[in-house]
Amino acid sequence: NAGCGPKDFPELKNDAFLLACRGQETPHVPVWCMRQAGRYLPEFRESRAGKDFFATCRSPAACCELTLQPLRRFPFDAAIIFSDILVIPQAMGMDVQMVAGKGPTFPEPLKEPEDLLLLQSKVDVIKELDYVFKAITLTRHKLEGKVPLIGFTGAPWTLMAYMIEGGASTTQSKAKRWLYRHPEASHQLLKMLTDIIVEYLLGQVAAGAQALQVFESHAGCLGPVEFQEFSLPYLRDIARKVKDQLKESGQDVPMIVFAKDGHYSLEDLSQSHYEVVGLDWTIDPRSARERTGGKVSLQGNMDPCALYAPKERISEIVKKMLEGFGTRGYIANLGHGLYPDMDPENVGAFVEAVHTHSRHLLNLK
Ligand SMILES: Cc1c2[nH]c(c1CCC(=O)O)Cc1[nH]c(c(CCC(=O)O)c1C)Cc1[nH]c(c(CCC(=O)O)c1C)Cc1[nH]c(c(C)c1CCC(=O)O)C2
């Protein structure tokens, strides 16, 4: 561990992202992309070639390299640690494999409430997920203070859905069956996940994460009523518990909640102790501002597919997006992750358009 402890990190040189999380003034609108470390980069494909996905996640050196790759190409204002949300079900004792062309797969998903007994009830998060903490500490050093490092987790409902579906699903009907047929067991599982997530996020901050994003990627298959019961209380709990604990040690780390396709929940999410609410592209920037009433910063939300447009068109779309959100309390991003067939040059055009147009808008003030 010599020379790599979570202390004496290099001084941060670009704090635009952290300032924007807190609604403070910045010289330009900060920008990063979900899945910025990914298969659209040839160097990523080369590093990952022939290696097992979760073995890569367990190698701090590999995670560090993959996290840094996009920053060598583009002037992103934040880095997000390379890892996966499914490391938590693994830490709970479930087998998860990444199957090429199919995505994450659980050979033995949860079927009935009795299966909860097969899960590790007391997970030693610090020990089981130590490899993630090591990756964060190493990456924070290697970033040399260029930009802040974001840690992340899946939200309880999204993780529960994977653990029951056993992989990708369009309807999430197996997982939703639990909500309607086994509400008590569902809450038991969601609570178990919440406790692990809180410890996991605190461990990430101790290791050097400077902001935290919670991915509720499967919000879209819930309606407002189910969301209120099975997602929102746990999202709130996570933010409150993490913040309370951090406060005790005099720390304060901005938190982002991203509930994909959860447009119905925007008002609630803006009052859930998160500094930032992430948005997908189905929400109009101006209406998002009105509905959140200036209570939070907003992040998002260009349709990732707009990156298939020519560069000039990308620039126009970005300009409209910036005019809609305004330049204060705003972090530019896509409405979801980049796809493997996207052109890195257009990602560069997106980043440049955000910086150029936002500087221009800020100078007009
Ligand atoms: C749902 C989810 C997962 N993982 C994640 C989510 C939440 C975000 C979202 O809604 O997309 C989170 C995640 N996964 C990954 C990151 C890394 C950081 C970044 O955004 O750059 C992050 C933040 C790396 C990854 N995670 C994965 C990849 C691609 C596979 C590879 O590198 O071999 C990457 C770069 C694999 C993964 N892991 C998961 C899926 C659905 C897939 C895609 C499977 C496929 O496309 O074949 C589960």
The ligand as a Gaussian input file, in Angstrom:
#p B3LYP/6-31G(d) Opt

LIG

0 1
 C      -27.486000      -1.370000     -15.356000
 C      -26.001000      -1.173000     -15.095000
 C      -24.994000      -2.171000     -15.196000
 N      -23.789000      -1.562000     -14.875000
 C      -23.994000      -0.233000     -14.587000
 C      -25.383000       0.013000     -14.681000
 C      -26.043000       1.333000     -14.334000
 C      -25.953000       2.290000     -15.446000
 C      -26.918000       1.996000     -16.574000
 O      -28.115000       2.150000     -16.362000
 O      -26.420000       1.661000     -17.640000
 C      -23.012000       0.758000     -14.160000
 C      -21.709000       0.832000     -14.847000
 N      -21.069000      -0.141000     -15.562000
 C      -19.868000       0.326000     -16.008000
 C      -19.682000       1.629000     -15.491000
 C      -18.340000       2.314000     -15.619000
 C      -18.152000       3.706000     -15.589000
 C      -18.598000       4.492000     -16.825000
 O      -19.772000       4.909000     -16.870000
 O      -17.748000       4.741000     -17.695000
 C      -20.848000       1.974000     -14.801000
 C      -21.205000       3.278000     -14.118000
 C      -18.883000      -0.392000     -16.829000
 C      -19.394000      -1.397000     -17.782000
 N      -20.286000      -2.397000     -17.521000
 C      -20.447000      -3.146000     -18.642000
 C      -19.642000      -2.641000     -19.692000
 C      -19.514000      -3.227000     -21.117000
 C      -18.956000      -4.615000     -21.145000
 C      -17.445000      -4.753000     -21.311000
 O      -16.689000      -3.815000     -21.083000
 O      -17.021000      -5.848000     -21.666000
 C      -18.976000      -1.531000     -19.155000
 C      -17.979000      -0.663000     -19.836000
 C      -21.318000      -4.341000     -18.713000
 C      -22.691000      -4.155000     -18.218000
 N      -23.040000      -4.039000     -16.903000
 C      -24.422000      -3.868000     -16.821000
 C      -24.938000      -3.891000     -18.141000
 C      -26.396000      -3.753000     -18.509000
 C      -23.852000      -4.069000     -19.021000
 C      -23.874000      -4.078000     -20.534000
 C      -23.795000      -5.417000     -21.120000
 C      -23.434000      -5.322000     -22.596000
 O      -23.612000      -4.266000     -23.204000
 O      -22.932000      -6.321000     -23.093000
 C      -25.132000      -3.617000     -15.556000

